[in-house]
Amino acid sequence: MSSFSSLLKTSPFLSFTLTLYFLAAASSFLRLAGSLSFSEDPSASRRMERSGQSVLESKGGKEGGAKGSGIASLWPENKLKSGKENRWKDHNAKALHDLFNCLALETCGKRQSQVVILEAREFRMALTGWTSGEGIWARSITEVLESLGYTYIYARDMDHVGTFHLMLPDLIHAVVCSDHAIIPCSQNKDCIRSEENPMGVRMQNLFGLTFWGDVVNPLGPAWSLVPEGRETDRTYLGYTIEHQCMAMEVPKYEDKRRQVWILGKHHSYFTSEHFPYSRDIFAKASKALDVEFVGAWNDVADDDNLPVLGVTRLGGNHQLNETEFDKQLMGSLATVGLRDPWISPTPYYSVCYGVPFLNPTNDDGQSQHPFAAEMGEEHGIVTVMEYDDEAFISQLRKAITPHERYIPPWMTHTAMELRVDAWLQTNWTRKAEEAIEKEPERWVGFDHVVFN
């Protein structure tokens, strides 16, 4: 209770809000007092919490419970259903409703009162079905935050983040920002926490969602979250496709068409000077192996002038939607990389569906997906040397045989839960102080920032 009391002292807004809530809740309890019969089972409230039901709702129903208590009028649930653009707002309303409800009743789950603010636009775009690598990674992070029980809230920009900091200053454990948002905030006296702005955003809680690993916080690389690179000085969260992938029923090998999927969402991948094969390789391989090469790309271009022979385009002049893409991928015998896009998540989905991936690699050992290559050929990542037609056909011949589905151990849901929880339970204030002591030159120009 002492920590809860200190929270109220540091957040006048939260104190005022909960005071209103307690007054309204007390009124509800008085009205219901004659009909309440509380369970003697001490775990009852926990069971209700896990099922999404508040204690107040369980005693008086939706009309006499939390809804009648007044908390619903502060953050009404399920009111914003007009379209994709409102999904993040609807999530926020429910998350804040549940958070204030459990704080008031002291029924919060283990991690529920620990808040993560998601400012990076990738998170909001993922809610609308965006399926780029960045979108899949963002969706994976929110999936794990959900399963761990953290409260996560979307913010449209850093001003919005600042509003949440005024409301919940000591509950926020991390703010995950667009990679370009942290430096401007740290230089803005109205954004960052300082002696002049004691309710500002804490610098040590600002993490960049950096798909490519850029260093975006003056405190150092550890404040850059990355999807790949288990051996790195960044904070490796990785991602998981386990639940989504394993929920899909893949066709039997003998029921598949003799189809090979080309991983290339842009027409420019075929016209690039970095195209890793001869221009007629797919026509040659199609004839040698009795397979058809298919793909889908979203550029409006004249396919009659495609400088690569032997590829059938699906989906017109646009990419396939996620459902159709998965259908084509899992129905293929193999997937072929074109050198771009680099570190796409598609090879992981491919081998999870039991479809090997041909990973183009140059003479220096640089490949399209060096991280997936760690799985090895035994798990479906097949190395194929660039500009060697004979080797391509030979490797593809091996790849189009039956393969078991596979998820690498570092990409299971449990493995990612462990990494995300370790990140959020780290003492980042202490790490920030250590970083400045170790490399004081990084902190030049930021001495106005305070860590309390």
C-alpha positions as CSV (number, residue, x, y, z in Angstrom):
1,M,0.0,0.0,0.0
2,S,2.9,2.4,0.7
3,S,4.0,2.3,-3.0
4,F,0.4,3.0,-4.1
5,S,0.3,6.0,-1.7
6,S,3.5,7.4,-3.0
7,L,2.2,7.0,-6.6
8,L,-0.8,9.2,-5.6
9,K,1.4,11.8,-4.1
10,T,3.5,12.1,-7.3
11,S,0.6,12.2,-9.7
12,P,-2.1,14.7,-8.7
13,F,-4.1,13.8,-11.8
14,L,-4.2,10.2,-10.9
15,S,-5.1,11.0,-7.3
16,F,-8.0,13.2,-8.4
17,T,-9.2,10.6,-10.9
18,L,-9.2,7.8,-8.4
19,T,-10.8,10.0,-5.8
20,L,-13.7,10.4,-8.2
21,Y,-13.7,6.7,-8.8
22,F,-13.8,5.8,-5.1
23,L,-16.7,8.2,-4.5
24,A,-18.6,6.7,-7.3
25,A,-17.7,3.2,-6.3
26,A,-18.7,3.8,-2.7
27,S,-22.1,4.9,-3.9
28,S,-22.5,1.8,-6.0
29,F,-21.6,-0.4,-3.0
30,L,-24.1,1.3,-0.8
31,R,-26.8,0.7,-3.4
32,L,-25.9,-2.9,-3.7
33,A,-25.1,-3.6,-0.1
34,G,-28.4,-5.5,0.5
35,S,-27.8,-8.0,-2.2
36,L,-24.0,-8.7,-2.1
37,S,-22.8,-12.0,-0.9
38,F,-19.0,-12.2,-1.3
39,S,-17.3,-15.4,-2.2
40,E,-15.2,-17.0,0.6
41,D,-12.8,-18.3,-2.1
42,P,-9.7,-15.9,-1.8
43,S,-8.8,-16.7,-5.4
44,A,-12.2,-15.7,-6.8
45,S,-11.1,-12.1,-7.6
46,R,-8.0,-13.4,-9.4
47,R,-10.0,-15.7,-11.5
48,M,-12.4,-12.9,-12.4
49,E,-9.4,-10.7,-13.2
50,R,-8.0,-13.2,-15.6
51,S,-11.3,-13.6,-17.3
52,G,-11.6,-9.9,-17.8
53,Q,-14.4,-9.4,-15.2
54,S,-14.0,-6.8,-12.5
55,V,-15.1,-7.5,-8.9
56,L,-17.8,-4.9,-9.2
57,E,-19.2,-6.4,-12.3
58,S,-19.4,-9.8,-10.7
59,K,-21.5,-8.6,-7.9
60,G,-23.9,-6.2,-9.6
61,G,-23.7,-7.1,-13.3
62,K,-22.6,-4.6,-15.9
63,E,-25.3,-2.0,-14.8
64,G,-24.5,-2.2,-11.1
65,G,-20.8,-3.0,-11.3
66,A,-17.9,-1.1,-12.8
67,K,-20.1,0.6,-15.3
68,G,-22.3,2.0,-12.5
69,S,-19.2,2.9,-10.4
70,G,-18.2,5.8,-12.7
71,I,-15.0,4.4,-14.1
72,A,-16.7,3.5,-17.4
73,S,-17.7,7.2,-17.8
74,L,-14.0,8.1,-17.6
75,W,-12.8,5.6,-20.1
76,P,-15.8,4.0,-21.8
77,E,-15.2,0.6,-23.3
78,N,-16.1,-0.5,-26.8
79,K,-17.4,2.8,-28.1
80,L,-15.0,3.3,-31.0
81,K,-15.8,0.7,-33.7
82,S,-16.1,2.8,-36.8
83,G,-12.9,1.6,-38.6
84,K,-9.3,0.6,-38.5
85,E,-8.1,4.0,-37.5
86,N,-9.9,3.7,-34.2
87,R,-8.5,0.3,-33.1
88,W,-5.7,1.8,-31.1
89,K,-8.0,4.3,-29.5
90,D,-10.4,1.5,-28.5
91,H,-7.5,-0.5,-27.1
92,N,-6.4,2.5,-25.0
93,A,-9.9,3.0,-23.6
94,K,-10.1,-0.6,-22.4
95,A,-6.5,-0.7,-21.1
96,L,-6.9,2.5,-19.1
97,H,-10.3,1.3,-17.8
98,D,-8.9,-2.0,-16.7
99,L,-5.8,-0.3,-15.1
100,F,-7.7,2.2,-13.1
101,N,-10.2,-0.4,-12.1
102,C,-7.5,-2.8,-10.7
103,L,-5.6,0.1,-9.0
104,A,-8.8,1.2,-7.3
105,L,-9.7,-2.3,-6.1
106,E,-6.1,-3.4,-5.6
107,T,-6.6,-6.4,-7.9
108,C,-3.9,-5.7,-10.5
109,G,-2.1,-8.7,-12.1
110,K,1.6,-9.1,-11.5
111,R,2.6,-6.8,-14.4
112,Q,-0.6,-4.9,-15.0
113,S,0.4,-1.7,-13.2
114,Q,3.6,-1.6,-15.3
115,V,2.9,0.5,-18.3
116,V,4.6,0.5,-21.8
117,I,3.8,3.4,-24.1
118,L,4.0,2.5,-27.8
119,E,4.7,5.8,-29.8
120,A,6.3,4.3,-32.9
121,R,3.8,4.4,-35.8
122,E,4.6,0.7,-36.7
123,F,2.5,-0.4,-33.7
124,R,-0.6,1.5,-34.9
125,M,-0.1,0.4,-38.5
126,A,0.2,-3.2,-37.4
127,L,-3.3,-3.0,-36.0
128,T,-4.6,-2.2,-39.5
129,G,-3.1,-5.3,-41.0
130,W,0.3,-3.9,-42.2
131,T,2.5,-6.9,-42.9
132,S,5.9,-5.5,-43.7
133,G,8.8,-6.8,-41.6
134,E,8.5,-3.8,-39.2
135,G,4.7,-4.4,-38.9
136,I,5.2,-8.1,-38.1
137,W,7.8,-7.3,-35.5
138,A,5.6,-4.7,-33.9
139,R,2.7,-7.1,-33.8
140,S,4.9,-9.7,-32.2
141,I,5.9,-7.3,-29.4
142,T,2.4,-6.4,-28.5
143,E,1.4,-10.0,-28.6
144,V,4.1,-10.8,-26.0
145,L,3.2,-7.7,-23.9
146,E,-0.3,-9.0,-23.8
147,S,0.6,-12.5,-22.8
148,L,2.9,-11.2,-20.0
149,G,0.2,-9.0,-18.6
150,Y,1.7,-5.6,-19.1
151,T,-0.5,-2.6,-19.7
152,Y,0.5,-1.1,-23.1
153,I,-1.0,2.1,-24.5
154,Y,-0.6,3.6,-28.0
155,A,0.5,7.2,-28.4
156,R,0.2,9.2,-31.7
157,D,3.3,11.4,-31.0
158,M,5.6,12.6,-28.2
159,D,3.1,15.2,-27.0
160,H,0.7,12.4,-26.4
161,V,3.4,10.5,-24.5
162,G,3.8,13.6,-22.3
163,T,0.2,13.5,-21.4
164,F,0.4,9.9,-20.3
165,H,3.4,10.8,-18.2
166,L,1.4,13.5,-16.4
167,M,-1.2,10.8,-15.6
168,L,1.0,7.8,-14.8
169,P,4.5,9.1,-14.0
170,D,5.7,6.2,-11.9
171,L,3.9,3.4,-13.7
172,I,5.6,3.9,-17.0
173,H,8.5,1.4,-17.5
174,A,9.3,2.2,-21.1
175,V,8.3,4.3,-24.1
176,V,9.0,2.7,-27.5
177,C,9.5,5.5,-29.9
178,S,10.0,6.1,-33.6
179,D,13.8,6.2,-34.2
180,H,13.6,9.9,-35.1
181,A,11.6,11.0,-32.0
182,I,14.1,10.6,-29.1
183,I,16.7,13.3,-29.9
184,P,14.1,16.1,-30.5
185,C,12.4,15.2,-27.2
186,S,15.7,15.2,-25.3
187,Q,16.4,18.7,-26.6
188,N,12.9,20.0,-25.9
189,K,12.5,21.5,-22.4
190,D,8.7,20.8,-22.6
191,C,9.3,17.1,-23.4
192,I,12.2,15.6,-21.5
193,R,12.4,15.4,-17.7
194,S,14.7,18.1,-16.2
195,E,14.9,20.3,-13.2
196,E,12.7,22.8,-15.0
197,N,10.2,20.0,-16.1
198,P,10.1,17.5,-13.3
199,M,7.0,15.8,-14.8
200,G,8.6,15.3,-18.3
201,V,9.4,12.0,-20.0
202,R,12.3,10.1,-18.5
203,M,15.3,9.9,-20.8
204,Q,16.3,6.4,-19.5
205,N,12.8,5.1,-20.5
206,L,13.0,6.1,-24.2
207,F,13.7,3.2,-26.5
208,G,13.9,3.3,-30.3
209,L,12.1,0.8,-32.4
210,T,15.1,0.3,-34.8
211,F,14.6,-2.4,-37.3
212,W,18.1,-1.7,-38.7
213,G,19.8,-1.2,-35.4
214,D,20.5,2.6,-35.5
215,V,21.7,4.2,-32.2
216,V,19.0,6.7,-31.5
217,N,19.4,7.6,-27.8
218,P,22.4,9.6,-26.5
219,L,22.7,7.1,-23.7
220,G,24.0,4.5,-26.1
221,P,23.1,1.4,-28.2
222,A,21.4,-0.5,-25.5
223,W,18.4,1.9,-25.9
224,S,17.9,0.6,-29.5
225,L,15.5,-2.3,-29.7
226,V,16.3,-4.7,-32.6
227,P,14.5,-7.7,-34.2
228,E,17.7,-9.6,-35.2
229,G,21.2,-10.2,-33.9
230,R,21.3,-12.2,-30.7
231,E,25.0,-11.2,-30.2
232,T,24.7,-7.4,-30.1
233,D,25.2,-4.4,-27.9
234,R,21.6,-3.3,-28.8
235,T,18.6,-4.7,-26.9
236,Y,17.6,-7.8,-28.8
237,L,13.9,-8.5,-28.5
238,G,13.6,-10.6,-31.6
239,Y,10.2,-11.7,-32.6
240,T,8.0,-14.8,-32.6
241,I,5.7,-16.2,-35.3
242,E,4.9,-19.3,-33.4
243,H,1.2,-18.8,-32.4
244,Q,0.2,-17.3,-35.8
245,C,2.2,-19.8,-37.9
246,M,1.3,-23.0,-36.0
247,A,-2.4,-22.1,-36.0
248,M,-2.3,-22.6,-39.8
249,E,-3.0,-26.0,-41.3
250,V,-0.5,-26.5,-44.2
251,P,-1.4,-28.7,-47.1
252,K,0.2,-32.1,-47.5
253,Y,3.2,-32.3,-49.7
254,E,1.5,-34.6,-52.2
255,D,-1.4,-32.2,-52.5
256,K,0.8,-29.2,-53.4
257,R,1.2,-27.8,-56.9
258,R,4.7,-27.9,-58.3
259,Q,5.1,-24.2,-57.5
260,V,8.1,-22.2,-56.2
261,W,7.5,-18.8,-54.6
262,I,9.6,-15.9,-55.5
263,L,10.2,-13.6,-52.5
264,G,10.0,-10.1,-54.1
265,K,7.4,-7.5,-53.4
266,H,8.8,-4.8,-55.8
267,H,9.3,-4.9,-59.5
268,S,12.7,-3.2,-58.9
269,Y,14.1,-6.4,-57.3
270,F,14.0,-8.0,-60.7
271,T,15.6,-5.0,-62.5
272,S,18.2,-4.3,-59.9
273,E,21.9,-4.6,-60.8
274,H,22.2,-6.8,-57.7
275,F,19.8,-9.5,-59.0
276,P,21.8,-12.6,-57.9
277,Y,21.1,-15.0,-60.8
278,S,21.2,-15.1,-64.6
279,R,18.2,-13.4,-66.2
280,D,16.9,-16.7,-67.6
281,I,17.5,-18.9,-64.5
282,F,13.9,-19.4,-63.7
283,A,13.0,-20.5,-67.2
284,K,16.0,-23.0,-67.1
285,A,15.0,-24.3,-63.6
286,S,11.4,-24.6,-64.6
287,K,12.2,-26.8,-67.5
288,A,14.8,-28.9,-65.6
289,L,12.6,-29.5,-62.5
290,D,9.1,-29.3,-63.8
291,V,8.1,-26.4,-61.5
292,E,6.4,-23.0,-62.0
293,F,7.9,-19.9,-60.4
294,V,5.3,-17.4,-59.1
295,G,5.3,-14.2,-57.2
296,A,3.5,-10.9,-56.5
297,W,4.7,-7.4,-56.5
298,N,2.9,-4.1,-56.0
299,D,4.5,-1.8,-58.6
300,V,2.6,-0.7,-61.7
301,A,5.0,-1.8,-64.4
302,D,4.9,-3.4,-67.8
303,D,5.5,-7.1,-67.1
304,D,6.1,-7.7,-70.8
305,N,9.4,-5.9,-70.2
306,L,10.3,-7.8,-67.1
307,P,14.0,-8.6,-67.6
308,V,13.6,-12.0,-65.9
309,L,12.1,-14.9,-67.8
310,G,9.9,-17.6,-66.4
311,V,8.0,-15.9,-63.6
312,T,4.2,-15.8,-63.3
313,R,2.8,-12.7,-61.6
314,L,-0.2,-13.2,-59.2
315,G,-2.4,-10.5,-57.7
316,G,-2.3,-7.9,-60.6
317,N,-0.3,-4.8,-59.8
318,H,-0.4,-5.1,-56.1
319,Q,0.8,-7.3,-53.3
320,L,-1.4,-10.2,-52.0
321,N,-3.3,-9.7,-48.7
322,E,-2.0,-11.7,-45.8
323,T,-4.4,-14.6,-46.1
324,E,-3.7,-15.1,-49.8
325,F,0.0,-14.6,-49.3
326,D,0.1,-17.4,-46.6
327,K,-2.0,-19.6,-48.9
328,Q,0.5,-19.2,-51.7
329,L,3.6,-19.6,-49.5
330,M,2.5,-22.7,-47.7
331,G,1.3,-24.2,-50.9
332,S,4.7,-23.9,-52.5
333,L,7.5,-26.4,-52.6
334,A,10.2,-23.8,-51.9
335,T,10.8,-20.1,-51.6
336,V,13.6,-18.3,-53.6
337,G,15.3,-15.1,-52.4
338,L,16.3,-12.3,-54.7
339,R,18.9,-10.7,-52.3
340,D,16.4,-8.0,-51.4
341,P,14.6,-7.5,-49.1
342,W,17.3,-8.0,-46.5
343,I,16.3,-9.8,-43.3
344,S,12.6,-10.2,-44.3
345,P,10.6,-12.4,-41.9
346,T,9.2,-14.4,-44.8
347,P,12.0,-17.1,-44.6
348,Y,10.9,-17.8,-41.0
349,Y,7.3,-18.2,-42.0
350,S,8.4,-20.4,-45.0
351,V,10.4,-22.9,-42.9
352,C,7.6,-22.9,-40.3
353,Y,5.3,-24.0,-43.0
354,G,7.7,-26.7,-44.1
355,V,8.8,-24.8,-47.2
356,P,12.6,-24.4,-47.6
357,F,14.1,-21.0,-48.4
358,L,17.0,-20.6,-51.0
359,N,19.2,-17.9,-49.5
360,P,21.4,-16.2,-52.1
361,T,25.0,-15.8,-50.9
362,N,28.0,-14.1,-52.6
363,D,31.6,-15.1,-52.6
364,D,32.3,-13.1,-49.4
365,G,29.7,-15.1,-47.5
366,Q,27.2,-12.3,-47.4
367,S,23.7,-13.5,-47.8
368,Q,20.2,-12.1,-48.0
369,H,19.3,-13.4,-44.6
370,P,22.4,-14.1,-42.4
371,F,20.3,-14.6,-39.3
372,A,18.0,-17.2,-40.8
373,A,21.1,-18.9,-42.2
374,E,22.0,-19.8,-38.6
375,M,19.3,-22.5,-38.8
376,G,21.2,-24.4,-41.4
377,E,20.2,-26.5,-44.4
378,E,18.8,-29.3,-42.1
379,H,16.1,-26.9,-41.1
380,G,15.3,-25.5,-44.5
381,I,17.6,-22.6,-45.1
382,V,19.5,-23.6,-48.2
383,T,22.5,-21.6,-49.3
384,V,22.8,-20.9,-53.1
385,M,25.8,-19.1,-54.5
386,E,25.0,-16.1,-56.7
387,Y,25.4,-16.3,-60.5
388,D,25.8,-20.1,-60.5
389,D,23.0,-21.6,-62.5
390,E,24.1,-25.2,-62.1
391,A,24.3,-24.8,-58.3
392,F,20.9,-23.0,-58.2
393,I,19.2,-25.9,-60.0
394,S,21.0,-28.5,-57.9
395,Q,20.1,-26.8,-54.6
396,L,16.5,-26.2,-55.6
397,R,16.2,-29.9,-56.6
398,K,17.1,-30.8,-52.9
399,A,14.9,-28.1,-51.5
400,I,11.7,-29.1,-53.2
401,T,11.6,-32.5,-51.4
402,P,9.4,-32.9,-48.3
403,H,10.5,-31.0,-45.2
404,E,9.2,-30.8,-41.6
405,R,7.9,-27.6,-40.1
406,Y,10.4,-25.8,-37.9
407,I,10.6,-22.8,-35.6
408,P,14.1,-22.0,-34.2
409,P,14.2,-22.1,-30.3
410,W,15.0,-18.4,-30.1
411,M,11.8,-17.6,-32.0
412,T,9.3,-19.4,-29.8
413,H,6.7,-17.4,-27.9
414,T,8.2,-18.4,-24.5
415,A,11.8,-17.3,-25.6
416,M,10.5,-13.9,-26.6
417,E,8.5,-13.5,-23.4
418,L,11.8,-14.1,-21.4
419,R,13.6,-11.4,-23.4
420,V,10.8,-8.8,-23.2
421,D,10.3,-9.3,-19.5
422,A,14.1,-9.1,-18.9
423,W,14.1,-5.8,-20.8
424,L,11.3,-4.3,-18.8
425,Q,12.6,-5.5,-15.5
426,T,16.1,-4.0,-16.0
427,N,17.0,-1.0,-13.9
428,W,17.5,1.4,-16.7
429,T,18.2,4.4,-14.4
430,R,21.2,2.6,-13.1
431,K,22.3,1.6,-16.6
432,A,22.0,5.2,-17.8
433,E,24.2,6.4,-14.9
434,E,26.8,3.7,-15.8
435,A,26.7,4.6,-19.5
436,I,27.4,8.3,-18.8
437,E,30.2,7.4,-16.4
438,K,31.7,5.0,-19.0
439,E,31.3,7.4,-22.0
440,P,30.8,11.0,-20.7
441,E,31.4,12.3,-24.2
442,R,28.0,10.9,-25.3
443,W,26.3,13.2,-22.8
444,V,27.7,16.5,-24.0
445,G,24.7,18.9,-24.6
446,F,22.3,16.8,-22.5
447,D,23.4,17.8,-18.9
448,H,19.9,19.4,-18.4
449,V,18.4,15.9,-18.2
450,V,17.7,14.3,-14.8
451,F,17.0,10.7,-14.1
452,N,14.8,10.9,-11.0
